Amino acid sequence: MKNVNRKVVIVMPAYNAEKTIVKTYKDIPANLKEISSIILVDDKSSDKTVAIAKKLGIKVFVHKNNLGYGGNQKTCYRNALKLKPDIIVMIHPDYQYDSTLANELIRPLMDGWLDIMLGSRIRTRKEALESGMAPYKYFSNRFLTLIENIFLGLNLGEYHTGFRAYKADVLKNIPFEMFSNDFVFDQELLISAAYSRYRIGEISIPARYFPEASSQNFKRGVVYGLETLQCLGKYLLDKAGLFRSPIFKH
């Protein structure tokens, strides 16, 4: 990997992750820990997430009120950027994503030919379903990913992963403070990045599905899907010059 002296900050948006945070932390490659600062933002958990994270030596920020998944990420990135990193990696502390692959995720950013990297959970349909992804989530993921690829002119395997890496310049330049505090934050970020023509790539990763792994229920999933389509609508209207949205940098 080139440019090993680049500074990396790992952020963990956490909510009731006491059962999984230690396993997630231990899976982060040792060499990456050596060049990284690790930040956890706790979104008013009711368990021992904060105490365990501090015991691991992780820098912790605690919300006084639950702000939601997007609101959590805003605090993550706001504090990560204060450390003046080159790369910011988001790892969910719920152990759903395989953080042993973090080096592979950031490699194209270290090498300088991509700006954003995603860990795609969907290499094949059989693999995704057998690993435990609910069928309705798989097919809604496929539908939204197809629509996003068509509208954005990309060819990604999925947009809905929570294992991501960004060059710091991306988060400095796109207006993420204007995004939703809810789950659609992730889509607003990618769609805004595509609007600004940042280069997005991905690697395939295994994923785990179990009760402690965070997940949306069906109702929230429907809202998330509709909000994603709404964001794509804003993208098209803005590109056509018919409506200027604050979620895009003009």
C-alpha positions as CSV (number, residue, x, y, z in Angstrom):
1,M,0.0,0.0,0.0
2,K,1.4,3.4,-1.0
3,N,1.5,6.5,1.2
4,V,1.4,4.6,4.5
5,N,2.2,7.8,6.4
6,R,-1.2,9.3,5.5
7,K,-3.3,9.9,8.5
8,V,-6.5,7.8,8.9
9,V,-9.4,8.4,11.3
10,I,-11.8,5.6,11.9
11,V,-15.3,6.6,13.1
12,M,-17.9,4.4,14.7
13,P,-21.5,5.6,14.9
14,A,-22.8,3.6,17.9
15,Y,-26.1,2.9,19.5
16,N,-26.5,0.0,22.0
17,A,-23.4,-1.8,20.7
18,E,-22.1,-3.2,24.0
19,K,-22.3,-6.8,22.8
20,T,-20.4,-6.3,19.5
21,I,-18.0,-3.4,19.9
22,V,-15.1,-5.4,21.3
23,K,-15.2,-7.9,18.5
24,T,-15.5,-5.1,15.9
25,Y,-12.5,-3.3,17.4
26,K,-10.4,-6.4,17.6
27,D,-11.0,-7.1,13.9
28,I,-9.5,-3.8,12.8
29,P,-6.1,-4.7,11.3
30,A,-3.2,-3.9,13.7
31,N,-1.2,-1.9,11.2
32,L,-4.2,0.3,10.5
33,K,-4.7,0.9,14.2
34,E,-1.1,2.1,14.4
35,I,-1.7,4.9,11.9
36,S,-5.3,5.7,12.9
37,S,-7.2,7.7,15.5
38,I,-10.5,6.0,16.4
39,I,-13.6,7.9,17.4
40,L,-16.9,6.5,18.6
41,V,-20.0,8.7,18.8
42,D,-22.7,7.3,21.1
43,D,-26.3,8.2,20.2
44,K,-27.6,8.1,23.8
45,S,-27.3,4.3,24.3
46,S,-29.1,2.7,27.2
47,D,-26.4,0.0,27.6
48,K,-22.6,0.0,28.4
49,T,-21.4,1.0,25.0
50,V,-19.6,4.1,26.3
51,A,-17.9,2.4,29.2
52,I,-16.6,-0.4,27.0
53,A,-15.4,1.9,24.3
54,K,-13.4,4.0,26.8
55,K,-11.9,0.8,28.2
56,L,-10.7,0.0,24.7
57,G,-8.9,3.3,24.5
58,I,-11.4,4.8,21.9
59,K,-12.1,8.5,22.0
60,V,-15.8,8.8,22.8
61,F,-18.3,11.6,22.1
62,V,-21.8,11.2,23.7
63,H,-25.0,12.7,22.5
64,K,-27.3,14.1,25.2
65,N,-30.2,13.3,23.0
66,N,-30.7,10.6,20.4
67,L,-30.1,12.4,17.1
68,G,-30.6,9.5,14.7
69,Y,-28.2,7.6,12.4
70,G,-27.5,10.6,10.2
71,G,-27.1,12.9,13.1
72,N,-24.6,10.5,14.6
73,Q,-22.5,10.5,11.5
74,K,-22.5,14.3,11.4
75,T,-20.9,14.3,14.8
76,C,-18.5,11.6,13.7
77,Y,-17.3,13.5,10.6
78,R,-17.2,16.9,12.3
79,N,-14.9,15.6,15.0
80,A,-12.8,13.5,12.6
81,L,-12.1,16.5,10.4
82,K,-10.7,18.4,13.4
83,L,-7.9,15.9,13.5
84,K,-6.9,16.8,9.9
85,P,-6.9,13.3,8.4
86,D,-6.3,12.3,4.8
87,I,-8.8,9.4,5.0
88,I,-11.9,8.8,7.1
89,V,-13.3,5.2,7.5
90,M,-16.7,4.5,8.9
91,I,-17.1,1.1,10.6
92,H,-20.3,0.2,12.3
93,P,-19.6,-1.3,15.8
94,D,-22.4,-3.8,15.5
95,Y,-20.1,-6.4,13.9
96,Q,-22.2,-6.8,10.8
97,Y,-19.3,-5.8,8.5
98,D,-16.0,-7.5,8.3
99,S,-13.6,-4.8,9.5
100,T,-10.6,-7.1,8.9
101,L,-10.9,-5.9,5.3
102,A,-10.4,-2.2,6.2
103,N,-6.9,-2.1,4.6
104,E,-8.4,-3.3,1.3
105,L,-11.2,-0.7,1.6
106,I,-8.8,2.2,1.9
107,R,-6.1,1.0,-0.5
108,P,-7.5,2.8,-3.6
109,L,-7.8,6.0,-1.6
110,M,-4.2,5.6,-0.4
111,D,-3.1,5.0,-4.0
112,G,-4.9,8.1,-5.1
113,W,-7.2,6.8,-7.8
114,L,-10.5,6.9,-6.0
115,D,-12.2,9.3,-3.6
116,I,-14.8,7.0,-1.9
117,M,-14.8,3.3,-1.3
118,L,-17.7,1.1,-0.3
119,G,-17.8,-2.4,1.1
120,S,-20.5,-4.2,-1.0
121,R,-22.4,-7.0,0.8
122,I,-23.9,-8.3,-2.4
123,R,-21.5,-10.4,-4.6
124,T,-24.2,-12.9,-5.5
125,R,-27.9,-13.3,-4.6
126,K,-27.3,-16.8,-3.1
127,E,-24.4,-15.5,-0.9
128,A,-26.4,-12.5,0.3
129,L,-29.5,-14.5,1.2
130,E,-27.6,-17.4,2.7
131,S,-25.7,-15.0,5.0
132,G,-29.0,-13.9,6.5
133,M,-30.1,-10.8,4.5
134,A,-33.9,-10.8,4.5
135,P,-35.4,-11.4,1.0
136,Y,-37.4,-8.2,1.1
137,K,-34.2,-6.2,2.0
138,Y,-32.2,-7.9,-0.8
139,F,-34.8,-7.2,-3.5
140,S,-35.4,-3.6,-2.3
141,N,-31.6,-3.1,-2.3
142,R,-31.4,-4.4,-5.8
143,F,-34.2,-2.1,-7.0
144,L,-32.8,1.0,-5.4
145,T,-29.3,0.2,-6.6
146,L,-30.5,-0.3,-10.1
147,I,-32.3,3.1,-10.1
148,E,-29.3,4.9,-8.6
149,N,-26.9,3.4,-11.1
150,I,-29.2,4.5,-14.0
151,F,-29.7,8.1,-12.6
152,L,-26.1,8.6,-11.5
153,G,-24.4,6.9,-14.4
154,L,-22.5,4.6,-12.1
155,N,-22.2,0.8,-12.0
156,L,-21.9,-0.1,-8.3
157,G,-23.0,-3.3,-6.7
158,E,-24.8,-1.6,-3.9
159,Y,-25.2,1.9,-2.3
160,H,-26.6,0.8,1.0
161,T,-23.6,-0.5,2.9
162,G,-22.4,1.0,6.2
163,F,-18.8,0.1,5.7
164,R,-17.2,3.0,3.8
165,A,-14.0,5.1,3.4
166,Y,-13.7,8.7,2.2
167,K,-10.9,11.0,1.3
168,A,-11.2,13.8,3.8
169,D,-11.5,16.3,1.0
170,V,-14.8,14.7,0.1
171,L,-16.3,15.4,3.5
172,K,-14.8,18.9,3.6
173,N,-16.4,19.9,0.4
174,I,-19.9,18.3,0.3
175,P,-22.5,19.9,2.6
176,F,-23.2,16.9,4.8
177,E,-24.5,19.2,7.6
178,M,-27.5,19.8,5.3
179,F,-28.3,16.1,5.1
180,S,-31.0,14.2,7.0
181,N,-30.5,13.0,10.5
182,D,-32.1,9.7,9.6
183,F,-30.9,6.6,7.6
184,V,-31.2,8.4,4.2
185,F,-28.1,10.4,5.2
186,D,-26.0,7.7,3.6
187,Q,-27.7,8.1,0.2
188,E,-27.7,11.8,0.3
189,L,-23.9,11.6,0.9
190,L,-23.3,9.3,-2.1
191,I,-25.7,11.2,-4.4
192,S,-24.2,14.5,-3.4
193,A,-20.7,13.0,-4.0
194,A,-21.7,11.8,-7.5
195,Y,-23.2,15.2,-8.2
196,S,-19.7,16.7,-7.5
197,R,-18.1,13.9,-9.6
198,Y,-16.1,12.3,-6.9
199,R,-14.8,8.8,-8.0
200,I,-16.6,6.0,-6.2
201,G,-15.5,2.4,-6.1
202,E,-16.1,-0.8,-4.0
203,I,-14.9,-4.1,-2.8
204,S,-16.9,-7.2,-2.0
205,I,-17.2,-8.0,1.7
206,P,-18.9,-10.7,3.8
207,A,-21.6,-9.5,6.1
208,R,-23.2,-11.1,9.2
209,Y,-26.9,-10.9,10.2
210,F,-27.9,-11.5,13.8
211,P,-30.1,-9.9,16.4
212,E,-27.4,-7.5,17.7
213,A,-26.6,-6.2,14.3
214,S,-28.4,-2.9,13.6
215,S,-31.1,-3.0,11.0
216,Q,-34.2,-1.1,9.9
217,N,-37.6,-2.6,10.3
218,F,-40.0,-2.9,7.3
219,K,-41.8,0.4,7.9
220,R,-38.5,2.4,8.3
221,G,-37.2,0.6,5.3
222,V,-40.1,1.8,3.2
223,V,-39.5,5.4,4.3
224,Y,-35.8,5.0,3.6
225,G,-36.6,3.8,0.0
226,L,-39.0,6.7,-0.7
227,E,-36.6,9.2,0.7
228,T,-33.8,7.8,-1.5
229,L,-36.0,8.2,-4.6
230,Q,-36.9,11.7,-3.5
231,C,-33.2,12.5,-3.3
232,L,-32.6,11.2,-6.8
233,G,-35.5,13.4,-7.9
234,K,-33.7,16.4,-6.4
235,Y,-30.5,15.3,-8.2
236,L,-32.3,15.2,-11.6
237,L,-34.0,18.6,-11.1
238,D,-30.8,20.2,-9.9
239,K,-28.8,18.8,-12.9
240,A,-31.6,20.2,-15.2
241,G,-31.3,23.6,-13.6
242,L,-35.0,23.5,-12.4
243,F,-34.4,23.4,-8.7
244,R,-31.4,24.1,-6.5
245,S,-31.1,21.8,-3.5
246,P,-28.9,22.6,-0.5
247,I,-27.6,19.0,-0.4
248,F,-25.5,19.6,-3.4
249,K,-22.4,21.9,-3.6
250,H,-23.0,24.5,-6.3
